[in-house]
């Protein structure tokens, strides 16, 4: 029976059985030398599914699992509909209208909510919820599906279909220490709108941005961040931009007002003609690294500017590549 080396002790182990440290030297070893068991394949060839307990090392082996119950993940393919949203098998409670939190530390879970949530308390967790509107457009109950006004909020494993709303999630100016993870967000003008400080947004799938037919001059952004805040981490998300951008952060004019921002290891796609993959303005402590940005070869090219930095003080822009070809991306930089 085929074995590989256990990285923790360098001893041959049968990879059919549980070992969080199994690895092979390279993905090509898959071919003939160590054939896969049912449900196994090489991490490097992963296209969206996740692996429980495995590192992001090329050639790690493991059985495919649903890891939406995890609180973090460091490797594998990019988020999609199979790796985001409520845990498979969740039994929901139907609800309608405005849902207001009632206490600090509250856990809001397993709702099938035709309406919206207002977070007005600290350390609230929202998890395994479907949040949507059955009455989209001008007559909708709200233009934002989840609004966070306090500190310590976690939004985890939620599916937010926002009925042509302005934003799926609004992290308001009073929020801080907020985490958004493993969420599936669609059908809004802006997937996540960011204010406040100390924000961690990771492993989400933002796609199919939309407003109601006839809406005047929408500006679509997968993520939009306002100036005046600090310590934002945007890591390992799949974001399908449209019209304006996948990610746009900072103010339109100086001086620098946004601080310590990290945009790393994201897959940035676009839905039709799009101006920017990433645009940051008047930000210091900026890191934009390891992102894969889909580029439609022109003329015209979309996004027109895969990475556009205006008035920024950057720490690094290394390792950003064209998703289709792996060619390096040189940012557009202006004062």
Residue pairs with C-beta under 8 A, 6 or more apart in sequence:
1 14
1 16
2 14
2 15
2 33
2 34
2 35
3 12
3 13
3 14
3 15
4 12
4 13
4 15
4 22
4 23
4 24
4 34
4 61
5 11
5 12
5 13
5 22
5 23
5 24
6 12
6 13
6 19
6 21
6 22
7 21
7 22
7 23
8 21
13 19
13 22
15 22
15 34
15 37
15 40
15 61
16 37
20 53
20 54
22 54
22 60
22 61
22 62
23 55
23 57
23 59
23 60
23 61
24 30
24 34
24 42
24 59
24 61
25 59
26 58
26 59
27 42
27 44
27 45
27 58
27 59
29 59
30 36
30 41
30 42
30 45
37 63
39 63
39 64
40 61
40 62
40 63
40 64
41 64
42 58
42 59
42 60
42 61
43 51
43 54
43 56
43 57
43 58
43 59
43 60
43 61
43 62
43 75
43 76
44 58
44 59
46 76
46 77
47 77
48 77
48 78
48 79
48 80
48 82
48 83
49 64
49 76
49 77
49 82
49 83
50 64
50 65
50 66
50 67
50 70
50 73
50 76
50 77
50 83
51 60
51 62
51 63
51 64
51 65
51 67
51 75
51 76
52 62
52 63
52 65
52 67
52 70
53 62
54 60
54 61
54 62
54 75
54 76
55 74
55 75
56 74
56 75
56 76
57 75
60 75
66 83
66 87
66 88
67 73
67 83
68 83
68 84
68 85
68 86
68 87
68 88
68 157
68 182
69 87
69 157
70 182
71 156
71 181
72 181
72 202
72 203
73 203
73 236
77 83
78 236
78 237
78 238
78 266
78 267
78 292
79 182
79 203
79 204
79 205
79 236
79 237
79 238
80 205
80 238
81 184
81 205
83 182
83 203
83 205
84 157
84 159
84 182
84 183
84 184
84 203
84 204
84 205
85 130
85 157
85 158
85 159
85 182
85 183
85 184
86 92
86 110
86 128
86 129
86 130
86 157
86 158
86 159
87 128
87 157
90 110
90 128
91 110
92 110
92 111
92 112
92 129
92 130
93 110
93 111
93 112
94 111
94 112
94 114
95 111
95 112
95 113
95 114
95 115
96 113
96 114
96 115
97 114
97 115
97 141
98 115
98 116
98 118
98 141
98 142
99 108
99 111
99 113
99 115
99 116
99 117
99 118
100 117
100 118
100 120
101 108
101 117
101 118
101 119
101 120
101 121
101 124
102 121
103 121
104 121
104 122
104 123
104 124
105 121
105 122
105 123
105 124
106 121
106 124
106 125
107 124
107 125
107 127
108 117
108 124
108 125
108 126
108 127
108 129
109 125
109 126
109 127
109 128
109 129
110 128
110 129
111 129
111 130
111 131
112 129
112 130
113 129
113 130
113 131
113 132
114 132
114 133
114 134
115 131
115 133
115 141
115 142
116 131
116 133
116 141
116 142
116 144
116 145
116 146
116 147
117 126
117 131
117 145
117 146
117 147
118 147
118 149
119 126
119 146
119 147
119 148
119 149
119 150
119 153
119 175
120 149
120 150
121 150
122 150
122 151
122 152
123 151
123 152
123 153
124 150
124 152
124 153
124 154
125 153
125 154
125 156
126 146
126 153
126 154
126 155
126 156
126 158
127 154
127 155
127 156
127 157
127 158
128 156
128 157
128 158
129 158
129 159
130 158
130 159
130 161
131 145
131 146
131 158
131 159
131 160
131 161
131 162
132 145
132 159
132 160
132 161
132 162
132 163
133 140
133 141
133 142
133 145
133 161
133 162
133 163
133 165
134 163
135 141
135 163
136 163
136 164
136 165
136 187
136 212
137 163
137 164
137 212
138 212
140 163
140 164
140 165
142 165
143 165
143 166
143 167
144 162
144 165
144 166
144 167
144 168
144 169
144 170
144 193
145 160
145 162
145 163
145 165
145 167
145 168
145 169
145 188
146 155
146 158
146 160
146 168
146 169
146 170
147 169
147 170
147 172
148 155
148 169
148 170
148 171
148 172
148 175
148 178
148 196
149 172
149 174
149 175
150 174
150 175
151 175
151 176
151 177
151 178
152 176
152 177
152 178
153 175
153 177
153 178
153 179
154 178
154 179
154 180
154 181
155 169
155 178
155 179
155 180
155 181
155 183
156 179
156 180
156 181
156 182
156 183
157 181
157 182
157 183
158 183
158 184
159 183
159 184
159 185
160 168
160 169
160 183
160 184
160 185
160 186
160 188
161 186
161 187
162 168
162 185
162 186
162 187
162 188
163 187
163 188
164 187
164 188
164 189
164 210
164 211
164 212
164 215
165 187
165 188
165 189
166 188
166 189
166 190
166 193
167 188
167 189
167 190
167 191
167 192
167 193
167 224
168 185
168 186
168 188
168 190
168 191
168 192
168 206
169 180
169 183
169 185
169 191
169 192
169 193
170 192
170 193
171 178
171 180
171 192
171 193
171 194
171 195
171 196
171 199
172 195
172 196
173 195
173 196
173 226
173 228
173 229
174 196
175 195
175 196
175 199
176 196
176 197
176 198
176 199
177 198
178 196
178 198
178 199
178 200
179 200
179 201
179 202
180 192
180 199
180 200
180 201
180 202
180 204
181 200
181 201
181 202
181 203
181 204
182 203
182 204
183 204
183 205
184 204
184 205
185 191
185 192
185 204
185 205
185 206
185 207
186 206
186 207
186 208
186 209
186 210
187 208
187 209
187 210
188 209
188 210
188 211
189 209
189 210
189 211
189 218
189 219
189 220
189 221
190 209
190 220
190 221
190 222
190 223
190 224
191 204
191 206
191 209
191 221
191 222
191 223
191 239
192 201
192 204
192 206
192 222
192 223
192 224
193 223
193 224
193 225
193 226
194 201
194 223
194 224
194 225
194 226
194 229
194 232
194 249
195 225
195 226
195 228
195 229
196 229
197 229
197 230
197 231
197 232
198 230
198 231
199 229
199 231
199 232
199 233
200 233
200 235
201 223
201 232
201 233
201 234
201 235
201 237
202 233
202 234
202 235
202 236
202 237
203 235
203 236
203 237
204 237
204 238
204 239
205 237
205 238
206 222
206 223
206 237
206 238
206 239
206 240
207 238
207 239
207 240
207 269
207 271
208 240
208 271
209 220
209 221
209 222
209 240
209 241
209 242
209 243
209 271
211 218
211 220
218 243
219 243
219 244
220 241
220 242
220 243
220 244
220 245
221 241
221 244
221 245
221 246
221 247
221 248
222 239
222 240
222 241
222 245
222 246
222 247
222 268
223 234
223 239
223 246
223 247
223 248
223 249
224 245
224 248
224 249
225 232
225 247
225 248
225 249
225 250
225 258
225 261
226 251
227 250
227 251
227 257
227 258
227 281
227 282
228 251
228 257
228 258
229 258
229 259
230 258
230 259
230 260
230 285
231 259
231 260
231 261
232 249
232 258
232 260
232 261
232 262
233 262
233 264
234 247
234 261
234 262
234 263
234 264
234 266
235 262
235 263
235 264
235 265
235 266
236 264
236 265
236 266
237 266
237 267
238 266
238 267
238 269
239 246
239 247
239 266
239 267
239 268
239 269
240 246
240 269
240 270
240 271
241 247
241 268
241 269
241 270
241 271
241 274
241 276
241 277
241 303
242 270
242 271
242 272
242 274
243 272
243 273
243 274
243 275
244 274
244 275
244 276
245 274
245 275
245 276
245 277
245 278
245 279
245 303
246 266
246 268
246 269
246 270
246 274
246 276
246 277
246 278
246 293
246 303
247 263
247 266
247 268
247 276
247 277
247 278
247 279
248 276
248 278
248 279
248 280
249 258
249 261
249 279
249 280
249 281
249 283
250 257
250 258
250 280
250 281
250 282
250 283
250 310
250 312
251 257
251 258
251 281
251 282
252 281
253 282
254 282
254 311
255 282
256 282
256 283
256 284
256 311
256 312
256 313
257 282
258 280
258 282
258 283
258 284
259 283
259 284
259 285
260 284
260 285
261 280
261 283
261 285
261 286
261 287
262 287
263 278
263 280
263 286
263 287
263 288
263 289
263 291
264 287
264 288
264 289
264 290
264 291
265 289
265 290
265 291
266 291
266 292
267 291
267 292
267 294
267 323
268 277
268 278
268 291
268 292
268 293
268 294
268 323
269 294
269 323
270 277
270 294
270 296
270 302
270 303
272 302
273 300
273 302
274 302
274 303
274 304
275 303
275 304
275 305
276 303
276 304
276 305
276 306
276 307
276 308
277 291
277 293
277 294
277 295
277 303
277 305
277 306
277 307
278 288
278 291
278 293
278 306
278 307
278 308
279 305
279 307
279 308
279 309
279 310
280 286
280 288
280 308
280 309
280 310
280 312
281 309
281 310
281 311
281 312
282 310
282 311
282 312
283 311
283 312
283 313
284 312
284 313
285 313
285 315
286 309
286 312
286 313
286 314
286 315
287 314
287 315
287 316
287 317
288 307
288 309
288 314
288 316
288 317
288 320
288 331
289 316
289 317
289 318
289 319
289 320
290 318
290 319
290 320
291 307
291 319
291 320
291 321
292 320
292 321
292 322
292 323
293 303
293 306
293 307
293 320
293 321
293 322
293 323
293 329
294 322
294 323
294 324
295 301
295 302
295 303
295 306
295 322
295 323
295 324
295 329
296 302
305 332
306 320
306 322
306 329
306 331
307 317
307 320
307 329
307 331
307 332
308 331
308 332
309 317
309 331
309 332
309 333
309 334
310 334
310 335
311 334
311 335
312 333
317 331
320 328
320 329
320 331
321 327
321 328
321 329
322 328
322 329
